[in-house]
């Protein structure tokens, strides 16, 4: 089975299973401007959300079945089959590009060059690198299990990635917090519901709960289209 189709179902972002994340929705409401392009739209849920906010919007994805499913569900939105490395749009056609959980799947420097060719602003999310506290407890983010991911990111690596593009960083922050105790209890208890309850009672009061995040959200703006 196609890895993207399989993972779309397994991790909950594909057609028929995706739900709107309130933090991502809020990011779009605050920072999306003008005509928007949603790259790697998956289910088309955020493309539709942008439209509901009053934006003219278009979606592009490299999976034909995603394009077909989104076009059927949201017939008022144009969805195209295309490659982020060679976007089928003219220079400066969009004001804002959305790329939620996309850059880790592709050649990110090539993708960013194309994104800033066709648009001025980028709103994105990427998986965060394992924090030391996770490794200390023998834990890892689930996105390391996704075999379509080429890399993970830190704030430092993202700033290095963006440097050649002369971008203004409007927003860049670890997001979507997780519970360390919750992750550890989930790992130890497996499918045993009774054990999970007992571990919550026994372990949770003694486990540290530092700021722990699964994702980095960002908003970039190209200073000039070139």
N, C-alpha and C positions, 0 to 999 in steps of 0.2 A: 504493500500500500504506500502511496505517496506520503513522504514524511510530514509535509506541511498539513495534509488533510488529517493524518493520524494525530499529530500534535495539536491541531486545532480543536479536535474532539477531546483529547486527553487533558489538555491544559485550559480548556474552557473559553477559547477566543474564536473558535470557528463558527461557521453558519449553524444556526439552530441551537447553539449552546451558550453563546456569548451573552454577557450581561454588561450593562453600562457601569463602569467604575466611577463613583462620585468624584474622586480626586482628579481623574483625567477629564471628566466633564467640566469640572470647575476651572481647570487649566485652559481648556478651549474657550470657555465663556469669558475668561479674563483676558486672554492674549491673542485669540484668533482675530484677524483683520481681513476685510475685503473678500475677494474671490479666493477660495481655498482648494488645495489639492490634498487628498488623503492617499498616501502611498502605502501599499500593503494593507488594504482596508479589511481583509479577512471576511468578517461577517457583514461589513457595511454599516455597523451600528453607530460608529462615531461619525461616519460620513453623513448619515441621517441626522445625527445630533447637531452637527454643524448647520445643516439645512434648517433645522428647527430653530436655530439661533438667528436665522435670517441671512445666512451667507449663501452666495452662489457657490456651488461645490461640485467637484468631480473626483472620481476615484480611479486609481490604477493599481493593478495587482498582477503578479506573474503566474497566478494559478487560475486556469480557465474555469474550473468548477466554482471557485469563489466569485468570479465575475458573473457567471451564469446565475448563481444563487442570489447574489445581491441585486442584480438587474431585475430578477423576478420579484423579489420582495419589495424593492424600492424603485419602481419603474420611472419615477419622476427624476431620478438622478442618473447622469451618464457614468457608467462604469466601463473602463477599458482594460484590455489585456496589454501589459507592457512591462518593461524592464527598467528598474531604478537606475541602472548604469547608463541607459540611453533612453531618457524620457521622451515620449512622442509629443512634446509641447514646445512652443516657441519661447524665445527669451523673454523673461519678465511677464509671462502670461498670468501668473498668480501673485497674490500678495502674501499668502501664507501657505506653507506646506506642513502637513501633519505626518509624522512618522513614529507611530507608537510601536515599540518593540520590533524595529526593522533593522537598524544599523548593525546589530550583532549578527545578522544573517548574511550580510553582503560585504563587498569591498567598500568600506565606509568612506575612505577618502574620495573614491570615484563617485560614490553616491552623493556626498556633500557637494562636490563640484557641480553635479547635475541639478541638485536641489536649488543651489544658489544661482544657477543659470536661469531657471524658470520662475523663481520666486525670491522674495526679499527676506521673509521671516520663516523660521523653522521652529515648530513645537514638537518635541520628541520625548521618548522614554527609552531607556536601555537597562539591561540587568546589571546589578551592582556586583562588584567583586566580593568574595567571601570576606567578612570581617574577622579579625583575630579571635574575638570572643566565640564565634561559631566554631572555628577550628579547634579552640581549646576544649570544647565539649564534644568534639567529633561530629559536628553537624555541618551541613552544606545547604545552600539554596537549591531549590528544586530545578531552577533553570540550568544547572550544570548537567542535568539528565537529558536535556533537549539536544539531540544530535544534529539539529539544524543550526545551532548557535556556533559561530566561529570564534567568539571572544566574549569577555565580560569587561566592565569598565569601572574605573575609579574617577573621582573628581579630577585628580591629577592627570590621568591618561586622557580624559576628555578635553581638558584645557590644552594639552599638547596637540591633540587631534585637530582642534579648532584653530590653532594659532596661524596656520598658513592662509586662512580664509578671511582674515581681517574682519572678524565678526565681533559685534557687541554682544556680550553675554547679559541678557536681560534677566534671566532666571536660571539657576543651576543648583539643584538641591536634592539630597537623598530623600526618598519618599516611600509611601506605602509601608508603614511600620509593621514589624512583626514582633511576636512575643518569643523570647528565648526559651522560657519555661514551656510554652505551648509547643514549640518545635521539638524540644527534648522529650516531653511527655508523649507526643505523637510518635516519635521514633521508638521509644521504649515499649509503648503499649500495643503498637500495631493495630490489629482489629479487635483487641480485647477491651470491650467497653468498661467492664468492671475494673480492670487494671488501670485504665485511664482515669477513672474517678478516684481511685486510691492514690495514684501518683500525684494528682492535683492536690489532694489533701496533704500528702506527705512532703512533696518536693517544692511546690510552688512558693511557699513562704520563705524558702531558703535560697532560691535561685536569683541571681542578679538580673535586673531588667534594665540594661543600658539602652540608649537609643539604638535601635536595630532596624535596618531598612532592607527592602528587597529590590528597589528600583531607583534610578536617578531620573528626575524630570528636568527638562531644560527648555529654554526659549532663547533662540539666537536671532540676530538680525544683521544681515549683510549691510555694510556701510554704503556700498555703491554696487550696482549691477554692472558686471564687466564680462 
